[in-house]
């Protein structure tokens, strides 16, 4: 049996178990989930409202967390010039660039940062990192502990959607 066929058979065999583990509404059966926040309701926000969440006229960075749970949150961020490195010891950052011009410098060593709690190191400089130019539509994954700096191209801002998952 080929690996793909074995994988497909295993996945199909697991379907009844996955289906039986949920109630008709999609919530897990059995004990309550460990999250402190209840399930999300349906939300619709027109583009103009999303634009208002993420764009400022003064050129400064702005962010808006739109969903916040114990082990993940989703945030819109608009960046301007940023000179402070950061690293998140317990969070994956899954990022989708929406608009504008910018870059990420990642890797290397973060020097002079301060632990703000729970392995969140902010500030200082990033030494020896690699820089990647970012364009609308680009997707990034920044693993836990990787120092990074997002910055807009001078004279511009850029906006991205970030899904942060706690590990």
N, C-alpha and C positions, 0 to 999 in steps of 0.2 A: 504494500500500500504506500503510495507517495505521501510525502509530508503534507502537501496541501489537502489531500483527501482525508488523511488522519485528522488534521486540524478542523476540517468541515464537519466530519462525523462527531468529533468532540464538542464542537460548538452547538450542533443540532441536539445532541444528547443533553446538553445543559439547559436548553430552552424551557422544558417543563419545570425545572427547579427555579429558574429565574421568574417565570410567569407565576408560579405558586407563591413566591415570596412577596408579592404585592397585592394590595387590595384593589378593587375595581377603580378607585380614584387615583391610583398610582402611588399612594403612600406605602411605605414598608409595613408589612404585617408584624404583629408582635409588639415588643416594648417600643416606647416612643424613641424617636431618633435623638441622638445626643446634642443636637443643635439647640441653641438658646432662642433662635428666631424661628417663627413658624414658616410654613411654606409661602412662597411668593404668589401673589395674586397676578392676574393678567394685567399687563401694563401696555399702554400705547402712548408714545410721545411723538408728536409730529417733529419734523426736522427743525423747525424754528425753535422749539423748546430745547432740543438737544444742543443746538447752536448756542443758545443762551447759557447753557450749563458749562460750555467748554471754551467760549471765546470772550476775551476781554479787550477793551479798546486801549488800555494803558500799557500793553506789551508785557505784562508780568505773567508768570505761570499761574495756572488755575487748575484745580482738580475738583471733581465731584464724584463721590462714591454713590452709585445708584442702587447697589445691592450689597448688603453686608451681613455675612453669616460667620459662624464660629471658625470654619475652616477654609473659607474663600470669600472674596469680595470682588466686585466689578466696579471699575472707576474710569471715567473719562478724564484725560489730562491734556492740557494745552501748555506747551513749554516755550519759553523764551531762552535767552542765554542762561546756562547753568554751569557753575564752576565747582560744584560740590559732588564728590563721589559718594556712592552709597552701596551697601551690600546687605542683603536680607538673609539671615542664617536659616530661617525656617519657611521661606516662601519661594515658590516658583512664580515667575512673572511671564505670562503668556500675553503677547502684545500684538496688536494689529494697528498699523499706521493708517490714519484716516485722511489727513490733510496736511499740507504745508511742506516745509523743507527742514531737515535736521540730520542729526547723526547720533550714534551711540558709540562710546568708547567703553570697551569691556576687557575683563581679564587683568593681568598684571597684578600689582600690589597697591593696596589702599594705605596711604601713609597719612597720619595725623587725624584720622576719623575718631569719633567718640561713639561708644556703645550707648544708645538711647534706651536700651532695655530689650530683652528677649532676642539678643544677637542681631539687632538692627544697628549697623554701623553707618553713621552719616557724617559727611564733611571730609575735609582733608583733600589730598590729591591722589590721582591715579597715575602710577608710574609703570611704564612698560606695557600698557594696554594696546589693543588694536582698535582702529576706528572704522566703522561701517556707515556709509551714507545711507539715509533712510528716505524712502519715497512712499507716497500713498499706495496702499495695497500690500506693503511688505509685512511679513509676520516674523516675530522673534520669540525665542524662548530663552529667558535668563534663569539659569538654575540657582538654587540656594547657595549663598556664600560667594557668588561671583561679583566682584566689584564692577560698577558701571556708572557711567554718566550719560544722560540724555541732554542734548543741547540743540537749539534751533540754529539754522544758518543765520549769521548776523543780518539784522534787518527783517527777519521773518519769524514766524511762530510755526509750530507744528503740533498736530493733535493726534492722539492715539487712544485706543480703548485697551484697557489692561484688565486681565482676569488674573487675580492672585490666588494661588492655592497653597495652603499650609501643609507642610510635610511633617 
